[in-house]
Structures are given as C-alpha cells and as structure tokens.
Amino acid sequence: MANSKQVSSQSVVVLGGGIGGVAAANRLRKRLDQRHRVILVNRYPDFTFAASYLWVMSGKRKASQVTRPLKALERRGIEVVLGNIENIDGADRTVSVDGKRLNADNIIISLGAEYATDTIPGLKETGETFATLAGAQRLAPAINSLTKGRVLIVTAAPMYRCPAAPYEAAFLIDAIARNNKVRGNIDIEIHSAEPGPMAVAGANVSAAVISLLEERNIAYHPAHQITAASPGRIDFVDSKSEPFDMLVYMPPIRPPQAIVSTPFVGPSGWIEADRNSLTTSFPGVYAIGDNTQLSLSIGKPLPRAGVFAHAQALVVADSIVATIEGREVSSSFNGHGGCFIETGFGKAGYGTGNFFAEPSPAVNIKQPSSRFHLSKIIFEHNVMKRWL
Ligand SMILES: Cc1cc2nc3c(=O)[nH]c(=O)nc-3n(C[C@H](O)[C@H](O)[C@H](O)COP(=O)(O)OP(=O)(O)OC[C@H]3O[C@@H](n4cnc5c(N)ncnc54)[C@H](O)[C@@H]3O)c2cc1C
C-alpha cells in the first residue's frame, strides 16, 4: 500500500459546474490533501439550483435566491475555470477548454443534458418551460395573473430531467389558481409522452400520483406524445389536436455536445458508465449525473435527477481519494434515492427507494405533508449555503 505522504501532487479535473460537479469538487477538496489540485470547469459563471425553478415559477423565489457564482468555490481552494469544454481525451487524460489544454490525473465528467426543444416544431415559439431559470421567471407573472382558460402541461418526450417536475408544475399551478379563487375558470391538463407519472419508479408510484391529480381535478393523458405546436393548438401522435391558452412544457433532452462523438458514449449516445463504480472504459475517467445512462433491470435507464448526481459525485470523489492515497476503493453507488413532489399549499410528497432492486425498482411514495416540503427547503438551503 502506498503511503499518501509519498504521493506526488495530482490533479482532478471536474467537468461541469452543476449539481454533480459542485458536489464532487467540494467532497474532493474536503478529503484530499492540499497538495493535490481540484479544478472545476464550467461554461457559465453561475451555479443555479434547478430543483428550485418550480418555486421561481410559482413566484416564491427570486432568481438571485437560487443562483450562486461558481467562483465562490475558490475560497475553499477549488480552482474554477470558466470556458467551453471542446474536447475530452480519455487516453491522454487531457481536456481542451477554449483552445487551452488542461492535464489531469483523474477526470469526472458531469456535463448534464442539453434541451432538444427544437425536435418538436413550434414548441419553443408557442409554449414556455419551467425547466430553465429564464423560463420559470417568465412563467411566474403569467401564472399568477391567470384568471381563466385552458392550461396544457406537456412532457415533450418520455425521457427528461426529473420525472416528478411536470407533475409538480401541475400541482403548483392548480394551487396558485385555487389561492387566487379562479380555479373554477381554469382547466388544467397534463399530456405526457411517458406511459405514467414517474413510471420507472413503478406502478404503485404512478397510481399514487394519478390519484393526487384526480383529487385536484387535473386531467391526465398518458402516452400522448406531442408532435407539433402552433399558436393556440398542439398536435399529437394519434392525430388528435388540443386547443390551449397557455402551454407549459418539459423539454426533451439530448447528450451534451462535448461528449457526442467521443469514445465515452455507448449505443444510447450517453456515457454508459459502470452503474456502481461510475468508471468509464478509460482508467481514471469517471462519469456521473445526467450525462450517464445507467441501466436498470426493467430495461429503462435510471432517471435523471440531482439526488443521483449528488450521490454519485460522493462515490466517485471517495474512489479518487482512495486511489490517490493508495487505499482500496470501497465506495459504490447503490441506486438508492428519493425525490420530493411539491404539491402546493406548503406540502410535498416523497418518493424513495432502491432503483437497482431486482427484478424491478422498489420505490415507495409517501403522502404529501408539510414535513417533506420543509425537507426540500432544508435541502435547498444546504446546497445554496453550504456548497457554494
Ligand atoms: C425544473 C427542474 C426541477 C428539478 N427538480 C429536481 C428535484 O427536485 N430533485 C432532483 O433530484 N432533481 C431535480 N431536477 C434534476 C436535476 O436538476 C438534474 O438531474 C441535475 O442538475 C443533474 O446534475 P448534473 O451535474 O448531471 O448536470 P447539470 O446540473 O445540468 O450540470 C451540468 C453543467 O455542465 C455545464 N456544461 C455542459 N456542457 C459544457 C461545456 N461544453 N463546457 C463547459 N460546461 C458545460 C453546464 O453549463 C452545467 O453547468 C430538476 C430539474 C429541473 C429542470
């Protein structure tokens, strides 16, 4: 076993300053000796907490409350490089950022997912999304001033970031309309591309969410893939069309440009890392979070969620620290995770369990309560105040 005091200085380069990247960089900096460098690279100067976008959409948060400068990490000794990652070379362990080369002993790829809104003609022009901070900001006044009409919420593809988010959006829009005493004049409908709410989590979870939607008089149309949108109308794959006054959407996703055409990606187009160790086929190169495709026994991938990106970040950071210190790697991602489902009126449900369970994910859903809403606020507080 190597003595950590004898190990020469090593560099860990973390690609992406989202949930996975920031969590990994923090953990590495905390656990690694100061002689080793931790470098985080991100395109934009700010970290934004996507799990709070729905509160921005509701008017409960300002953009500034869910945004922090990544440079704040520098006071902890994490080097922050702002720029566009153009190439990642796994064999060489080098990264090219705005034409400059960064050398690394270990690389963590956490570049998230890109929105592919352009794959549905007219969607961007006629609808609005809560999946970006700017979109959530634009929706806030529109939703809070609604007095009547038909609100359609669509998931524009079966795969998207955070399976709970569109359902939370529907509950929150319903709650705002009820608080404003205009719900009787407003129809709210969800048309989802997927076969059921949070379907990967299991039929029990889908059934529980459907029952909550029914209680709130939110009509639900599963497996109803949108094909195009035009002013006041959307078209579906079954040739039906629906009129709307407000169209709110969860965009489809695609792999981030920087990993497309690299040898890291598998047939899915995403990085098919080992689901326990998060290693890639290149030694010293790991992948976590939304840019990975981790397969489940039911043939579907692990949902894209910050809670998993976070857990995976800790596993990979600990593996890298153990490797650098010459210890045996013992950390492993076990597929456990939980997700809050905001239902408005100061309450949230909570779906939690083991997504790696055999023969199918074993996930339970807990009924909405103020306790889970408070837990989500504490989670937000921890990320915004402790990580950055
Ligand atoms: C509305 C909404 C609500 C959500 N709510 C929840 C929730 O309640 N709970 C939950 O667990 N998850 C939630 N999620 C999902 C969660 O936000 C994501 O799963 C999580 O952000 C993934 O983390 P990541 O590090 O993999 O990617 P990201 O957080 O997306 O970070 C990727 C980073 O890489 C950067 N990047 C990409 N390409 C380049 C490049 N070429 N050069 C430089 N930088 C680059 C990006 O700018 C970005 O900063 C929600 C998502 C949305 C949209």
The ligand as a MOL file (V3000), in Angstrom:
LIG
                    3D

  0  0  0     0  0            999 V3000
M  V30 BEGIN CTAB
M  V30 COUNTS 53 58 0 0 0
M  V30 BEGIN ATOM
M  V30 1 C -37.4140 22.0840 -13.2190 0
M  V30 2 C -36.4990 21.0320 -12.6790 0
M  V30 3 C -36.6980 20.5670 -11.3840 0
M  V30 4 C -35.8700 19.5830 -10.8740 0
M  V30 5 N -36.0920 19.1400 -9.5940 0
M  V30 6 C -35.3120 18.1700 -9.0850 0
M  V30 7 C -35.5450 17.6920 -7.7610 0
M  V30 8 O -36.4350 18.1640 -7.0440 0
M  V30 9 N -34.7500 16.7010 -7.3110 0
M  V30 10 C -33.7580 16.1430 -8.0840 0
M  V30 11 O -33.0850 15.2230 -7.6240 0
M  V30 12 N -33.5160 16.5830 -9.3440 0
M  V30 13 C -34.2590 17.5750 -9.8570 0
M  V30 14 N -34.0190 18.0290 -11.1330 0
M  V30 15 C -32.9900 17.3840 -11.9650 0
M  V30 16 C -31.5950 17.9270 -11.6460 0
M  V30 17 O -31.5710 19.3190 -11.7500 0
M  V30 18 C -30.5570 17.3060 -12.5730 0
M  V30 19 O -30.7060 15.9140 -12.5840 0
M  V30 20 C -29.1570 17.6860 -12.1140 0
M  V30 21 O -28.9680 19.0700 -12.3010 0
M  V30 22 C -28.0870 16.9010 -12.8580 0
M  V30 23 O -26.8340 17.3030 -12.4050 0
M  V30 24 P -25.5670 17.1950 -13.3860 0
M  V30 25 O -24.3850 17.6500 -12.6190 0
M  V30 26 O -25.5430 15.8610 -14.0060 0
M  V30 27 O -25.8910 18.2120 -14.5720 0
M  V30 28 P -26.1780 19.7680 -14.5280 0
M  V30 29 O -26.6350 20.1860 -13.1790 0
M  V30 30 O -27.0590 20.0370 -15.6780 0
M  V30 31 O -24.7590 20.4350 -14.7760 0
M  V30 32 C -24.0790 20.3150 -15.9980 0
M  V30 33 C -23.1350 21.5140 -16.1410 0
M  V30 34 O -22.2270 21.2930 -17.2220 0
M  V30 35 C -22.0840 22.5130 -17.9330 0
M  V30 36 N -21.6410 22.2080 -19.3090 0
M  V30 37 C -22.2590 21.4290 -20.2170 0
M  V30 38 N -21.5370 21.3830 -21.3510 0
M  V30 39 C -20.4420 22.1570 -21.1490 0
M  V30 40 C -19.3110 22.5060 -21.9460 0
M  V30 41 N -19.1580 22.0450 -23.2000 0
M  V30 42 N -18.3780 23.3240 -21.4300 0
M  V30 43 C -18.4960 23.7950 -20.1610 0
M  V30 44 N -19.5420 23.4960 -19.3510 0
M  V30 45 C -20.5010 22.6900 -19.8460 0
M  V30 46 C -23.4760 23.1260 -17.8760 0
M  V30 47 O -23.4220 24.5070 -18.1440 0
M  V30 48 C -23.8740 22.8080 -16.4420 0
M  V30 49 O -23.4600 23.8100 -15.5430 0
M  V30 50 C -34.8110 19.0480 -11.6720 0
M  V30 51 C -34.6020 19.5310 -12.9720 0
M  V30 52 C -35.4290 20.5110 -13.4820 0
M  V30 53 C -35.1830 21.0240 -14.8640 0
M  V30 END ATOM
M  V30 BEGIN BOND
M  V30 1 1 1 2
M  V30 2 1 2 3
M  V30 3 2 2 52
M  V30 4 2 3 4
M  V30 5 1 4 5
M  V30 6 1 4 50
M  V30 7 2 5 6
M  V30 8 1 6 7
M  V30 9 1 6 13
M  V30 10 2 7 8
M  V30 11 1 7 9
M  V30 12 1 9 10
M  V30 13 2 10 11
M  V30 14 1 10 12
M  V30 15 2 12 13
M  V30 16 1 13 14
M  V30 17 1 14 15
M  V30 18 1 14 50
M  V30 19 1 15 16
M  V30 20 1 16 17
M  V30 21 1 16 18
M  V30 22 1 18 19
M  V30 23 1 18 20
M  V30 24 1 20 21
M  V30 25 1 20 22
M  V30 26 1 22 23
M  V30 27 1 23 24
M  V30 28 2 24 25
M  V30 29 1 24 26
M  V30 30 1 24 27
M  V30 31 1 27 28
M  V30 32 2 28 29
M  V30 33 1 28 30
M  V30 34 1 28 31
M  V30 35 1 31 32
M  V30 36 1 32 33
M  V30 37 1 33 34
M  V30 38 1 33 48
M  V30 39 1 34 35
M  V30 40 1 35 36
M  V30 41 1 35 46
M  V30 42 1 36 37
M  V30 43 1 36 45
M  V30 44 2 37 38
M  V30 45 1 38 39
M  V30 46 1 39 40
M  V30 47 2 39 45
M  V30 48 1 40 41
M  V30 49 2 40 42
M  V30 50 1 42 43
M  V30 51 2 43 44
M  V30 52 1 44 45
M  V30 53 1 46 47
M  V30 54 1 46 48
M  V30 55 1 48 49
M  V30 56 2 50 51
M  V30 57 1 51 52
M  V30 58 1 52 53
M  V30 END BOND
M  V30 END CTAB
M  END
